[in-house]
Amino acid sequence: MKELVEVIAKALVDNPDEVVVEEKTEGKNVTVNLHVAATDMGKVIGKQGRIAKAIRTVVKAATSNDNKRVDVEIG
């Protein structure tokens, strides 16, 4: 999931070199932390959080067969 979030985020931002994705696994729970430059934060979140919600939806769909719960946190 780390690679998927990284590819999506780098396509959205102006500074793709500053995109950092960390993945933590605890049992069936996976947490993906996405960090971008402060100037790109609005592009990743989108108006009313629509882009962030879309990223979470894509990741959830990609993991539906793995029986894992994936949380994407943007910070």
CYANA upper distance limits for C-alpha pairs under 8 A (distance plus 0.5 A):
  1 MET  CA      5 VAL  CA      6.80
  1 MET  CA     23 GLU  CA      8.45
  1 MET  CA     32 VAL  CA      8.10
  1 MET  CA     59 VAL  CA      7.40
  2 LYS  CA      6 GLU  CA      6.63
  2 LYS  CA     21 VAL  CA      6.77
  2 LYS  CA     22 GLU  CA      7.34
  2 LYS  CA     23 GLU  CA      6.63
  2 LYS  CA     32 VAL  CA      7.13
  3 GLU  CA      7 VAL  CA      6.65
  4 LEU  CA      8 ILE  CA      6.83
  4 LEU  CA     59 VAL  CA      8.01
  5 VAL  CA      9 ALA  CA      6.53
  5 VAL  CA     21 VAL  CA      7.90
  5 VAL  CA     34 LEU  CA      8.19
  5 VAL  CA     55 ILE  CA      7.88
  5 VAL  CA     59 VAL  CA      8.00
  6 GLU  CA     10 LYS  CA      6.54
  6 GLU  CA     19 VAL  CA      7.67
  6 GLU  CA     20 VAL  CA      7.98
  6 GLU  CA     21 VAL  CA      6.72
  6 GLU  CA     34 LEU  CA      8.40
  7 VAL  CA     11 ALA  CA      6.80
  8 ILE  CA     12 LEU  CA      7.09
  8 ILE  CA     55 ILE  CA      8.13
  9 ALA  CA     13 VAL  CA      6.91
  9 ALA  CA     16 PRO  CA      8.20
  9 ALA  CA     19 VAL  CA      7.62
  9 ALA  CA     44 VAL  CA      7.30
 10 LYS  CA     15 ASN  CA      8.16
 10 LYS  CA     16 PRO  CA      5.22
 10 LYS  CA     17 ASP  CA      8.45
 10 LYS  CA     19 VAL  CA      7.10
 11 ALA  CA     16 PRO  CA      8.00
 12 LEU  CA     43 LYS  CA      7.05
 12 LEU  CA     44 VAL  CA      7.06
 13 VAL  CA     40 ASP  CA      6.09
 13 VAL  CA     43 LYS  CA      6.94
 13 VAL  CA     44 VAL  CA      7.61
 14 ASP  CA     40 ASP  CA      7.16
 15 ASN  CA     19 VAL  CA      7.92
 15 ASN  CA     37 ALA  CA      7.59
 15 ASN  CA     40 ASP  CA      7.89
 18 GLU  CA     35 HIS  CA      8.36
 18 GLU  CA     36 VAL  CA      6.29
 18 GLU  CA     37 ALA  CA      6.42
 19 VAL  CA     34 LEU  CA      7.81
 19 VAL  CA     35 HIS  CA      6.30
 19 VAL  CA     36 VAL  CA      5.22
 19 VAL  CA     37 ALA  CA      7.61
 20 VAL  CA     34 LEU  CA      6.49
 20 VAL  CA     35 HIS  CA      5.57
 20 VAL  CA     36 VAL  CA      7.00
 21 VAL  CA     32 VAL  CA      7.31
 21 VAL  CA     33 ASN  CA      6.11
 21 VAL  CA     34 LEU  CA      5.20
 21 VAL  CA     35 HIS  CA      6.80
 22 GLU  CA     32 VAL  CA      6.19
 22 GLU  CA     33 ASN  CA      5.58
 22 GLU  CA     34 LEU  CA      7.18
 23 GLU  CA     30 VAL  CA      7.45
 23 GLU  CA     31 THR  CA      6.22
 23 GLU  CA     32 VAL  CA      5.02
 23 GLU  CA     33 ASN  CA      6.84
 24 LYS  CA     30 VAL  CA      6.19
 24 LYS  CA     31 THR  CA      5.67
 24 LYS  CA     32 VAL  CA      7.00
 25 THR  CA     29 ASN  CA      6.43
 25 THR  CA     30 VAL  CA      4.98
 25 THR  CA     31 THR  CA      6.94
 26 GLU  CA     30 VAL  CA      6.77
 28 LYS  CA     67 ASN  CA      7.84
 28 LYS  CA     68 LYS  CA      5.38
 28 LYS  CA     69 ARG  CA      6.67
 29 ASN  CA     68 LYS  CA      6.46
 29 ASN  CA     69 ARG  CA      5.38
 29 ASN  CA     70 VAL  CA      6.52
 29 ASN  CA     71 ASP  CA      8.31
 30 VAL  CA     68 LYS  CA      7.59
 30 VAL  CA     69 ARG  CA      6.56
 30 VAL  CA     70 VAL  CA      5.20
 30 VAL  CA     71 ASP  CA      6.80
 31 THR  CA     70 VAL  CA      6.26
 31 THR  CA     71 ASP  CA      5.33
 31 THR  CA     72 VAL  CA      6.54
 31 THR  CA     73 GLU  CA      7.81
 32 VAL  CA     70 VAL  CA      7.75
 32 VAL  CA     71 ASP  CA      6.59
 32 VAL  CA     72 VAL  CA      5.30
 32 VAL  CA     73 GLU  CA      6.62
 33 ASN  CA     72 VAL  CA      6.51
 33 ASN  CA     73 GLU  CA      5.34
 33 ASN  CA     74 ILE  CA      6.48
 33 ASN  CA     75 GLY  CA      7.70
 34 LEU  CA     72 VAL  CA      7.77
 34 LEU  CA     73 GLU  CA      6.57
 34 LEU  CA     74 ILE  CA      5.31
 34 LEU  CA     75 GLY  CA      6.68
 35 HIS  CA     74 ILE  CA      6.66
 35 HIS  CA     75 GLY  CA      5.76
 36 VAL  CA     40 ASP  CA      6.80
 36 VAL  CA     41 MET  CA      6.79
 36 VAL  CA     75 GLY  CA      7.87
 37 ALA  CA     41 MET  CA      6.94
 40 ASP  CA     44 VAL  CA      7.07
 41 MET  CA     45 ILE  CA      6.75
 42 GLY  CA     46 GLY  CA      6.10
 42 GLY  CA     47 LYS  CA      8.31
 43 LYS  CA     51 ILE  CA      8.26
 44 VAL  CA     51 ILE  CA      6.60
 44 VAL  CA     52 ALA  CA      6.71
 45 ILE  CA     49 GLY  CA      5.46
 45 ILE  CA     50 ARG  CA      7.23
 45 ILE  CA     51 ILE  CA      5.79
 45 ILE  CA     52 ALA  CA      5.24
 45 ILE  CA     74 ILE  CA      8.49
 46 GLY  CA     50 ARG  CA      5.91
 46 GLY  CA     51 ILE  CA      5.34
 46 GLY  CA     52 ALA  CA      7.20
 47 LYS  CA     51 ILE  CA      7.95
 49 GLY  CA     53 LYS  CA      6.59
 50 ARG  CA     54 ALA  CA      6.64
 51 ILE  CA     55 ILE  CA      6.71
 52 ALA  CA     56 ARG  CA      6.81
 52 ALA  CA     74 ILE  CA      8.43
 53 LYS  CA     57 THR  CA      6.64
 54 ALA  CA     58 VAL  CA      6.70
 55 ILE  CA     59 VAL  CA      6.77
 56 ARG  CA     60 LYS  CA      6.55
 56 ARG  CA     71 ASP  CA      7.90
 56 ARG  CA     72 VAL  CA      6.58
 57 THR  CA     61 ALA  CA      6.63
 58 VAL  CA     62 ALA  CA      6.67
 59 VAL  CA     63 THR  CA      6.84
 59 VAL  CA     70 VAL  CA      7.84
 60 LYS  CA     64 SER  CA      6.62
 60 LYS  CA     69 ARG  CA      8.22
 60 LYS  CA     70 VAL  CA      7.04
 63 THR  CA     67 ASN  CA      7.52
 63 THR  CA     68 LYS  CA      7.00
 63 THR  CA     69 ARG  CA      8.25
 63 THR  CA     70 VAL  CA      8.04
 64 SER  CA     68 LYS  CA      7.78
